[in-house]
Amino acid sequence: MRRPAPRSLRSALAATVGAVAPQTVLARVQGCWPSVVGPAIAEHAWPLGERDGTLTVGCRSATWANELDLLGPELLGRLNTALGGDAEAPLRDLRAKVANRH
């Protein structure tokens, strides 16, 4: 009788991480943020919180906060699509503020 080959560590970790990852809207946004907004925005802005469909984004400067306010509708559309494109979008508003990144 032959033993099956061992599973790769990558596949075992991916399954484990997926099973224990938080399923909140914020956690899902944080997971897709860099790929949805792109590297330039992701370097200067990051999701801080979500409450009642409003995503709060921290920015390195007031200039970036203003830019994200202007890009808000486009970013919300792309984020909602990345989150599954449900009939009822989980995000309805984006608020940007200057914050320190930890």
LOLO-84672 format. One record per atom (N, C-alpha, C, O): x, y, z; atom name. Coordinates in Angstrom, 1 decimal, always signed. Layout:
+--------+--------+--------+------+
!   east !  north !     up ! romi !
+--------+--------+--------+------+
!      X !      Y !      Z !   CA !
...
+--------+--------+--------+------+
This chain:
+--------+--------+--------+------+
!   east !  north !     up ! romi !
+--------+--------+--------+------+
!   +0.8 !   -1.2 !   +0.0 !    N !
!   +0.0 !   +0.0 !   +0.0 !   CA !
!   +0.9 !   +1.2 !   +0.0 !    C !
!   +1.8 !   +1.4 !   +0.8 !    O !
!   +0.6 !   +2.1 !   -0.9 !    N !
!   +1.4 !   +3.4 !   -1.0 !   CA !
!   +0.8 !   +4.5 !   -0.2 !    C !
!   -0.4 !   +4.6 !   -0.2 !    O !
!   +1.7 !   +5.2 !   +0.4 !    N !
!   +1.2 !   +6.4 !   +1.2 !   CA !
!   +1.1 !   +7.6 !   +0.2 !    C !
!   +1.9 !   +7.7 !   -0.7 !    O !
!   +0.0 !   +8.4 !   +0.4 !    N !
!   -0.1 !   +9.6 !   -0.5 !   CA !
!   +1.0 !  +10.6 !   -0.2 !    C !
!   +1.6 !  +10.6 !   +0.9 !    O !
!   +1.4 !  +11.3 !   -1.2 !    N !
!   +2.5 !  +12.3 !   -1.0 !   CA !
!   +2.0 !  +13.4 !   +0.0 !    C !
!   +0.8 !  +13.7 !   +0.0 !    O !
!   +2.9 !  +13.9 !   +0.7 !    N !
!   +2.5 !  +14.9 !   +1.7 !   CA !
!   +2.0 !  +16.2 !   +1.0 !    C !
!   +2.5 !  +16.5 !   -0.1 !    O !
!   +1.1 !  +16.9 !   +1.6 !    N !
!   +0.7 !  +18.2 !   +1.1 !   CA !
!   +1.7 !  +19.2 !   +1.2 !    C !
!   +2.6 !  +19.2 !   +2.1 !    O !
!   +1.7 !  +20.1 !   +0.3 !    N !
!   +2.7 !  +21.2 !   +0.4 !   CA !
!   +2.4 !  +22.1 !   +1.5 !    C !
!   +1.2 !  +22.3 !   +1.9 !    O !
!   +3.4 !  +22.7 !   +2.1 !    N !
!   +3.1 !  +23.7 !   +3.2 !   CA !
!   +2.3 !  +24.8 !   +2.8 !    C !
!   +1.4 !  +25.3 !   +3.5 !    O !
!   +2.5 !  +25.3 !   +1.5 !    N !
!   +1.7 !  +26.4 !   +1.0 !   CA !
!   +0.3 !  +26.1 !   +1.0 !    C !
!   -0.5 !  +27.0 !   +1.4 !    O !
!   -0.1 !  +25.0 !   +0.5 !    N !
!   -1.6 !  +24.7 !   +0.4 !   CA !
!   -2.2 !  +24.5 !   +1.8 !    C !
!   -3.3 !  +24.8 !   +2.1 !    O !
!   -1.4 !  +23.9 !   +2.7 !    N !
!   -1.9 !  +23.7 !   +4.1 !   CA !
!   -2.1 !  +25.0 !   +4.8 !    C !
!   -3.1 !  +25.2 !   +5.5 !    O !
!   -1.1 !  +25.9 !   +4.6 !    N !
!   -1.2 !  +27.3 !   +5.2 !   CA !
!   -2.4 !  +28.1 !   +4.6 !    C !
!   -3.1 !  +28.7 !   +5.3 !    O !
!   -2.5 !  +28.0 !   +3.3 !    N !
!   -3.6 !  +28.7 !   +2.7 !   CA !
!   -5.0 !  +28.3 !   +3.2 !    C !
!   -5.9 !  +29.1 !   +3.4 !    O !
!   -5.2 !  +27.0 !   +3.3 !    N !
!   -6.4 !  +26.5 !   +3.8 !   CA !
!   -6.7 !  +26.9 !   +5.3 !    C !
!   -7.8 !  +27.2 !   +5.6 !    O !
!   -5.6 !  +26.9 !   +6.1 !    N !
!   -5.7 !  +27.3 !   +7.5 !   CA !
!   -6.0 !  +28.8 !   +7.6 !    C !
!   -6.9 !  +29.1 !   +8.4 !    O !
!   -5.3 !  +29.6 !   +6.9 !    N !
!   -5.5 !  +31.0 !   +7.0 !   CA !
!   -6.9 !  +31.4 !   +6.5 !    C !
!   -7.6 !  +32.2 !   +7.2 !    O !
!   -7.4 !  +30.8 !   +5.4 !    N !
!   -8.7 !  +31.1 !   +5.0 !   CA !
!   -9.8 !  +30.7 !   +6.0 !    C !
!  -10.8 !  +31.3 !   +6.1 !    O !
!   -9.5 !  +29.6 !   +6.7 !    N !
!  -10.5 !  +29.1 !   +7.7 !   CA !
!  -10.6 !  +30.0 !   +8.9 !    C !
!  -11.6 !  +30.1 !   +9.6 !    O !
!   -9.5 !  +30.6 !   +9.3 !    N !
!   -9.5 !  +31.4 !  +10.5 !   CA !
!   -9.5 !  +32.9 !  +10.3 !    C !
!   -9.5 !  +33.7 !  +11.3 !    O !
!   -9.5 !  +33.4 !   +9.1 !    N !
!   -9.5 !  +34.8 !   +8.8 !   CA !
!  -10.8 !  +35.4 !   +9.2 !    C !
!  -11.9 !  +34.8 !   +9.0 !    O !
!  -10.8 !  +36.6 !   +9.8 !    N !
!  -12.0 !  +37.3 !  +10.2 !   CA !
!  -12.9 !  +37.5 !   +8.9 !    C !
!  -12.4 !  +37.8 !   +7.8 !    O !
!  -14.2 !  +37.4 !   +9.1 !    N !
!  -15.1 !  +37.6 !   +8.0 !   CA !
!  -15.8 !  +38.9 !   +8.0 !    C !
!  -16.9 !  +39.0 !   +7.4 !    O !
!  -15.2 !  +39.9 !   +8.7 !    N !
!  -15.8 !  +41.2 !   +8.7 !   CA !
!  -15.6 !  +41.9 !   +7.4 !    C !
!  -14.7 !  +41.6 !   +6.6 !    O !
!  -16.4 !  +43.0 !   +7.1 !    N !
!  -16.2 !  +43.7 !   +5.9 !   CA !
!  -14.8 !  +44.4 !   +5.9 !    C !
!  -14.1 !  +44.4 !   +4.9 !    O !
!  -14.4 !  +44.9 !   +7.1 !    N !
!  -13.1 !  +45.6 !   +7.1 !   CA !
!  -12.0 !  +44.6 !   +6.8 !    C !
!  -11.1 !  +44.9 !   +6.0 !    O !
!  -12.0 !  +43.4 !   +7.4 !    N !
!  -11.0 !  +42.4 !   +7.1 !   CA !
!  -11.0 !  +42.1 !   +5.6 !    C !
!   -9.9 !  +41.9 !   +5.0 !    O !
!  -12.1 !  +42.0 !   +5.0 !    N !
!  -12.2 !  +41.7 !   +3.5 !   CA !
!  -11.6 !  +42.8 !   +2.7 !    C !
!  -10.9 !  +42.6 !   +1.8 !    O !
!  -11.9 !  +44.1 !   +3.1 !    N !
!  -11.3 !  +45.2 !   +2.5 !   CA !
!   -9.8 !  +45.3 !   +2.6 !    C !
!   -9.1 !  +45.5 !   +1.6 !    O !
!   -9.3 !  +45.0 !   +3.8 !    N !
!   -7.9 !  +45.0 !   +4.1 !   CA !
!   -7.2 !  +44.0 !   +3.2 !    C !
!   -6.1 !  +44.2 !   +2.8 !    O !
!   -7.8 !  +42.9 !   +3.0 !    N !
!   -7.3 !  +41.8 !   +2.2 !   CA !
!   -7.1 !  +42.1 !   +0.7 !    C !
!   -6.2 !  +41.7 !   +0.1 !    O !
!   -8.1 !  +42.9 !   +0.2 !    N !
!   -8.0 !  +43.2 !   -1.2 !   CA !
!   -7.5 !  +44.6 !   -1.5 !    C !
!   -7.4 !  +45.0 !   -2.7 !    O !
!   -7.3 !  +45.5 !   -0.5 !    N !
!   -7.0 !  +46.9 !   -0.7 !   CA !
!   -5.9 !  +47.1 !   -1.7 !    C !
!   -6.1 !  +47.9 !   -2.7 !    O !
!   -4.7 !  +46.6 !   -1.5 !    N !
!   -3.6 !  +46.9 !   -2.4 !   CA !
!   -3.9 !  +46.6 !   -3.9 !    C !
!   -3.5 !  +47.3 !   -4.8 !    O !
!   -4.5 !  +45.4 !   -4.1 !    N !
!   -4.8 !  +45.0 !   -5.5 !   CA !
!   -5.9 !  +45.9 !   -6.1 !    C !
!   -5.9 !  +46.1 !   -7.3 !    O !
!   -6.8 !  +46.4 !   -5.3 !    N !
!   -8.0 !  +47.2 !   -5.9 !   CA !
!   -7.6 !  +48.6 !   -6.1 !    C !
!   -7.9 !  +49.2 !   -7.1 !    O !
!   -6.8 !  +49.2 !   -5.2 !    N !
!   -6.5 !  +50.6 !   -5.3 !   CA !
!   -5.2 !  +50.9 !   -6.0 !    C !
!   -5.0 !  +52.0 !   -6.5 !    O !
!   -4.4 !  +49.9 !   -6.1 !    N !
!   -3.1 !  +50.0 !   -6.8 !   CA !
!   -2.0 !  +50.4 !   -5.8 !    C !
!   -2.2 !  +50.9 !   -4.7 !    O !
!   -0.7 !  +50.2 !   -6.2 !    N !
!   +0.4 !  +50.4 !   -5.3 !   CA !
!   +0.6 !  +51.9 !   -4.9 !    C !
!   +1.0 !  +52.1 !   -3.7 !    O !
!   +0.3 !  +52.8 !   -5.7 !    N !
!   +0.5 !  +54.3 !   -5.4 !   CA !
!   -0.4 !  +54.7 !   -4.2 !    C !
!   +0.1 !  +55.3 !   -3.3 !    O !
!   -1.7 !  +54.3 !   -4.3 !    N !
!   -2.6 !  +54.7 !   -3.3 !   CA !
!   -2.3 !  +53.9 !   -2.0 !    C !
!   -2.4 !  +54.4 !   -0.9 !    O !
!   -2.1 !  +52.6 !   -2.2 !    N !
!   -1.9 !  +51.7 !   -1.1 !   CA !
!   -0.6 !  +52.1 !   -0.3 !    C !
!   -0.6 !  +51.9 !   +0.9 !    O !
!   +0.3 !  +52.8 !   -0.9 !    N !
!   +1.5 !  +53.2 !   -0.2 !   CA !
!   +1.2 !  +54.4 !   +0.8 !    C !
!   +1.8 !  +54.6 !   +1.8 !    O !
!   +0.1 !  +55.2 !   +0.4 !    N !
!   -0.2 !  +56.4 !   +1.1 !   CA !
!   -1.5 !  +56.4 !   +1.9 !    C !
!   -1.8 !  +57.3 !   +2.6 !    O !
!   -2.3 !  +55.3 !   +1.7 !    N !
!   -3.6 !  +55.2 !   +2.3 !   CA !
!   -3.9 !  +53.8 !   +2.7 !    C !
!   -3.5 !  +52.9 !   +2.0 !    O !
!   -4.7 !  +53.6 !   +3.8 !    N !
!   -5.0 !  +52.3 !   +4.2 !   CA !
!   -6.3 !  +52.3 !   +4.9 !    C !
!   -6.7 !  +53.3 !   +5.6 !    O !
!   -7.1 !  +51.2 !   +4.9 !    N !
!   -8.4 !  +51.1 !   +5.5 !   CA !
!   -8.2 !  +51.0 !   +7.1 !    C !
!   -7.4 !  +50.2 !   +7.6 !    O !
!   -8.9 !  +51.9 !   +7.8 !    N !
!   -8.9 !  +51.9 !   +9.2 !   CA !
!  -10.1 !  +51.3 !   +9.9 !    C !
!   -9.9 !  +50.6 !  +10.9 !    O !
!  -11.2 !  +51.5 !   +9.3 !    N !
!  -12.4 !  +51.0 !  +10.0 !   CA !
!  -13.6 !  +51.0 !   +9.0 !    C !
!  -13.6 !  +51.6 !   +8.0 !    O !
!  -14.6 !  +50.3 !   +9.4 !    N !
!  -15.9 !  +50.2 !   +8.7 !   CA !
!  -17.0 !  +50.2 !   +9.7 !    C !
!  -17.0 !  +49.4 !  +10.6 !    O !
!  -18.0 !  +51.0 !   +9.4 !    N !
!  -19.2 !  +51.0 !  +10.3 !   CA !
!  -20.4 !  +51.4 !   +9.5 !    C !
!  -20.4 !  +52.5 !   +8.8 !    O !
!  -21.4 !  +50.6 !   +9.5 !    N !
!  -22.7 !  +50.9 !   +8.8 !   CA !
!  -22.5 !  +51.2 !   +7.3 !    C !
!  -23.1 !  +52.1 !   +6.8 !    O !
!  -21.5 !  +50.6 !   +6.6 !    N !
!  -21.3 !  +50.8 !   +5.2 !   CA !
!  -20.4 !  +52.0 !   +4.9 !    C !
!  -20.1 !  +52.2 !   +3.7 !    O !
!  -19.8 !  +52.6 !   +5.9 !    N !
!  -18.9 !  +53.7 !   +5.7 !   CA !
!  -17.5 !  +53.2 !   +6.0 !    C !
!  -17.2 !  +52.8 !   +7.1 !    O !
!  -16.6 !  +53.3 !   +5.0 !    N !
!  -15.2 !  +52.9 !   +5.1 !   CA !
!  -14.4 !  +54.1 !   +5.5 !    C !
!  -14.4 !  +55.1 !   +4.7 !    O !
!  -13.7 !  +54.1 !   +6.6 !    N !
!  -12.8 !  +55.1 !   +7.0 !   CA !
!  -11.4 !  +54.7 !   +6.5 !    C !
!  -10.9 !  +53.6 !   +6.8 !    O !
!  -10.7 !  +55.6 !   +5.8 !    N !
!   -9.4 !  +55.4 !   +5.3 !   CA !
!   -8.4 !  +56.4 !   +5.9 !    C !
!   -8.6 !  +57.6 !   +5.9 !    O !
!   -7.3 !  +55.9 !   +6.4 !    N !
!   -6.2 !  +56.7 !   +6.9 !   CA !
!   -5.3 !  +57.1 !   +5.8 !    C !
!   -5.0 !  +56.3 !   +4.9 !    O !
!   -4.8 !  +58.4 !   +5.8 !    N !
!   -3.9 !  +58.9 !   +4.7 !   CA !
!   -2.7 !  +59.5 !   +5.4 !    C !
!   -2.8 !  +60.1 !   +6.5 !    O !
!   -1.6 !  +59.5 !   +4.7 !    N !
!   -0.4 !  +60.1 !   +5.2 !   CA !
!   -0.4 !  +61.6 !   +5.2 !    C !
!   +0.3 !  +62.3 !   +6.0 !    O !
!   -1.3 !  +62.3 !   +4.4 !    N !
!   -1.3 !  +63.7 !   +4.4 !   CA !
!   -2.7 !  +64.2 !   +4.0 !    C !
!   -3.6 !  +63.4 !   +3.5 !    O !
!   -3.0 !  +65.5 !   +4.2 !    N !
!   -4.3 !  +66.1 !   +3.8 !   CA !
!   -4.4 !  +66.0 !   +2.3 !    C !
!   -5.6 !  +65.9 !   +1.8 !    O !
!   -3.3 !  +66.1 !   +1.5 !    N !
!   -3.4 !  +66.0 !   +0.1 !   CA !
!   -4.0 !  +64.6 !   -0.4 !    C !
!   -4.8 !  +64.6 !   -1.2 !    O !
!   -3.4 !  +63.6 !   +0.3 !    N !
!   -3.9 !  +62.2 !   -0.1 !   CA !
!   -5.4 !  +62.0 !   +0.4 !    C !
!   -6.2 !  +61.4 !   -0.2 !    O !
!   -5.7 !  +62.6 !   +1.6 !    N !
!   -7.1 !  +62.5 !   +2.0 !   CA !
!   -8.1 !  +63.2 !   +1.0 !    C !
!   -9.1 !  +62.7 !   +0.7 !    O !
!   -7.7 !  +64.3 !   +0.5 !    N !
!   -8.5 !  +65.1 !   -0.5 !   CA !
!   -8.6 !  +64.2 !   -1.7 !    C !
!   -9.7 !  +64.2 !   -2.3 !    O !
!   -7.5 !  +63.6 !   -2.2 !    N !
!   -7.5 !  +62.8 !   -3.4 !   CA !
!   -8.4 !  +61.6 !   -3.2 !    C !
!   -9.2 !  +61.3 !   -4.2 !    O !
!   -8.4 !  +61.0 !   -2.1 !    N !
!   -9.3 !  +59.9 !   -1.9 !   CA !
!  -10.8 !  +60.3 !   -1.8 !    C !
!  -11.7 !  +59.5 !   -2.2 !    O !
!  -11.0 !  +61.5 !   -1.2 !    N !
!  -12.4 !  +62.0 !   -1.2 !   CA !
!  -12.9 !  +62.1 !   -2.7 !    C !
!  -14.0 !  +61.8 !   -3.0 !    O !
!  -12.0 !  +62.6 !   -3.6 !    N !
!  -12.4 !  +62.8 !   -5.0 !   CA !
!  -12.6 !  +61.4 !   -5.7 !    C !
!  -13.5 !  +61.3 !   -6.5 !    O !
!  -11.7 !  +60.5 !   -5.3 !    N !
!  -11.8 !  +59.2 !   -6.0 !   CA !
!  -12.8 !  +58.2 !   -5.3 !    C !
!  -13.0 !  +57.1 !   -5.8 !    O !
!  -13.4 !  +58.7 !   -4.2 !    N !
!  -14.3 !  +57.8 !   -3.4 !   CA !
!  -15.3 !  +57.0 !   -4.2 !    C !
!  -15.3 !  +55.8 !   -4.0 !    O !
!  -16.1 !  +57.6 !   -5.1 !    N !
!  -17.1 !  +56.8 !   -5.8 !   CA !
!  -16.5 !  +55.7 !   -6.6 !    C !
!  -17.0 !  +54.6 !   -6.7 !    O !
!  -15.4 !  +56.0 !   -7.3 !    N !
!  -14.8 !  +55.0 !   -8.2 !   CA !
!  -14.2 !  +53.9 !   -7.3 !    C !
!  -14.3 !  +52.7 !   -7.6 !    O !
!  -13.5 !  +54.3 !   -6.2 !    N !
!  -12.9 !  +53.2 !   -5.3 !   CA !
!  -14.0 !  +52.4 !   -4.7 !    C !
!  -13.8 !  +51.2 !   -4.6 !    O !
!  -15.1 !  +53.0 !   -4.3 !    N !
!  -16.2 !  +52.2 !   -3.7 !   CA !
!  -16.7 !  +51.2 !   -4.7 !    C !
!  -17.0 !  +50.0 !   -4.3 !    O !
!  -16.9 !  +51.6 !   -5.9 !    N !
!  -17.3 !  +50.6 !   -6.9 !   CA !
!  -16.4 !  +49.5 !   -7.1 !    C !
!  -16.8 !  +48.3 !   -7.2 !    O !
!  -15.1 !  +49.8 !   -7.2 !    N !
!  -14.1 !  +48.7 !   -7.4 !   CA !
!  -14.0 !  +47.8 !   -6.1 !    C !
!  -13.9 !  +46.6 !   -6.3 !    O !
!  -14.1 !  +48.4 !   -4.9 !    N !
!  -14.0 !  +47.6 !   -3.7 !   CA !
!  -15.3 !  +46.7 !   -3.6 !    C !
!  -15.1 !  +45.5 !   -3.3 !    O !
!  -16.5 !  +47.3 !   -3.9 !    N !
!  -17.7 !  +46.4 !   -3.8 !   CA !
!  -17.6 !  +45.3 !   -4.8 !    C !
!  -18.1 !  +44.2 !   -4.5 !    O !
!  -17.1 !  +45.5 !   -6.0 !    N !
!  -16.9 !  +44.5 !   -7.0 !   CA !
!  -16.0 !  +43.4 !   -6.4 !    C !
!  -16.3 !  +42.2 !   -6.5 !    O !
!  -14.9 !  +43.8 !   -5.8 !    N !
!  -13.9 !  +42.9 !   -5.3 !   CA !
!  -14.5 !  +42.1 !   -4.1 !    C !
!  -14.1 !  +41.0 !   -3.9 !    O !
!  -15.4 !  +42.7 !   -3.4 !    N !
!  -16.0 !  +42.0 !   -2.2 !   CA !
!  -17.1 !  +41.1 !   -2.6 !    C !
!  -17.7 !  +40.5 !   -1.8 !    O !
!  -17.3 !  +40.9 !   -3.9 !    N !
!  -18.3 !  +40.0 !   -4.3 !   CA !
!  -19.4 !  +40.5 !   -5.2 !    C !
!  -20.2 !  +39.7 !   -5.8 !    O !
!  -19.5 !  +41.8 !   -5.3 !    N !
!  -20.5 !  +42.4 !   -6.2 !   CA !
!  -21.9 !  +42.0 !   -5.8 !    C !
!  -22.8 !  +41.9 !   -6.7 !    O !
!  -22.2 !  +41.9 !   -4.6 !    N !
!  -23.6 !  +41.5 !   -4.1 !   CA !
!  -24.6 !  +42.6 !   -4.6 !    C !
!  -24.2 !  +43.7 !   -4.9 !    O !
!  -25.8 !  +42.1 !   -4.7 !    N !
!  -26.9 !  +43.1 !   -5.1 !   CA !
!  -26.9 !  +44.3 !   -4.1 !    C !
!  -27.1 !  +45.4 !   -4.5 !    O !
!  -26.7 !  +44.0 !   -2.8 !    N !
!  -26.6 !  +45.0 !   -1.8 !   CA !
!  -25.1 !  +45.2 !   -1.4 !    C !
!  -24.5 !  +44.4 !   -0.7 !    O !
!  -24.6 !  +46.3 !   -2.0 !    N !
!  -23.1 !  +46.6 !   -1.8 !   CA !
!  -22.8 !  +46.8 !   -0.3 !    C !
!  -23.6 !  +47.6 !   +0.4 !    O !
!  -21.8 !  +46.2 !   +0.2 !    N !
!  -21.5 !  +46.4 !   +1.7 !   CA !
!  -21.0 !  +47.8 !   +2.0 !    C !
!  -21.1 !  +48.3 !   +3.1 !    O !
!  -20.4 !  +48.5 !   +1.0 !    N !
!  -19.8 !  +49.8 !   +1.2 !   CA !
!  -20.6 !  +50.9 !   +0.5 !    C !
!  -20.9 !  +50.7 !   -0.7 !    O !
!  -21.0 !  +51.9 !   +1.2 !    N !
!  -21.8 !  +53.0 !   +0.6 !   CA !
!  -21.1 !  +54.3 !   +0.6 !    C !
!  -21.5 !  +55.2 !   -0.1 !    O !
!  -20.1 !  +54.5 !   +1.5 !    N !
!  -19.4 !  +55.8 !   +1.6 !   CA !
!  -18.0 !  +55.6 !   +2.0 !    C !
!  -17.6 !  +54.6 !   +2.7 !    O !
!  -17.1 !  +56.5 !   +1.6 !    N !
!  -15.7 !  +56.5 !   +1.9 !   CA !
!  -15.4 !  +57.8 !   +2.6 !    C !
!  -15.6 !  +58.9 !   +2.0 !    O !
!  -14.7 !  +57.8 !   +3.7 !    N !
!  -14.3 !  +59.0 !   +4.4 !   CA !
!  -12.8 !  +58.8 !   +4.6 !    C !
!  -12.3 !  +57.8 !   +5.2 !    O !
!  -12.0 !  +59.8 !   +4.2 !    N !
!  -10.6 !  +59.8 !   +4.3 !   CA !
!  -10.2 !  +60.8 !   +5.4 !    C !
!  -10.7 !  +61.9 !   +5.5 !    O !
!   -9.1 !  +60.5 !   +6.2 !    N !
!   -8.6 !  +61.4 !   +7.2 !   CA !
!   -7.1 !  +61.2 !   +7.3 !    C !
!   -6.6 !  +60.1 !   +7.0 !    O !
!   -6.5 !  +62.2 !   +7.8 !    N !
!   -5.0 !  +62.1 !   +8.0 !   CA !
!   -4.8 !  +61.2 !   +9.3 !    C !
!   -5.4 !  +61.5 !  +10.3 !    O !
!   -3.9 !  +60.3 !   +9.2 !    N !
!   -3.7 !  +59.3 !  +10.3 !   CA !
!   -2.3 !  +58.8 !  +10.2 !    C !
!   -1.7 !  +58.8 !   +9.1 !    O !
!   -1.7 !  +58.4 !  +11.3 !    N !
!   -0.4 !  +57.8 !  +11.4 !   CA !
!   -0.6 !  +56.3 !  +11.1 !    C !
!   -1.5 !  +55.7 !  +11.7 !    O !
!   +0.3 !  +55.7 !  +10.3 !    N !
!   +0.3 !  +54.3 !  +10.1 !   CA !
!   +1.1 !  +53.6 !  +11.2 !    C !
!   +2.2 !  +54.0 !  +11.4 !    O !
!   +0.6 !  +52.6 !  +11.8 !    N !
!   +1.3 !  +51.8 !  +12.8 !   CA !
!   +2.0 !  +50.7 !  +12.2 !    C !
!   +2.7 !  +49.9 !  +13.0 !    O !
+--------+--------+--------+------+
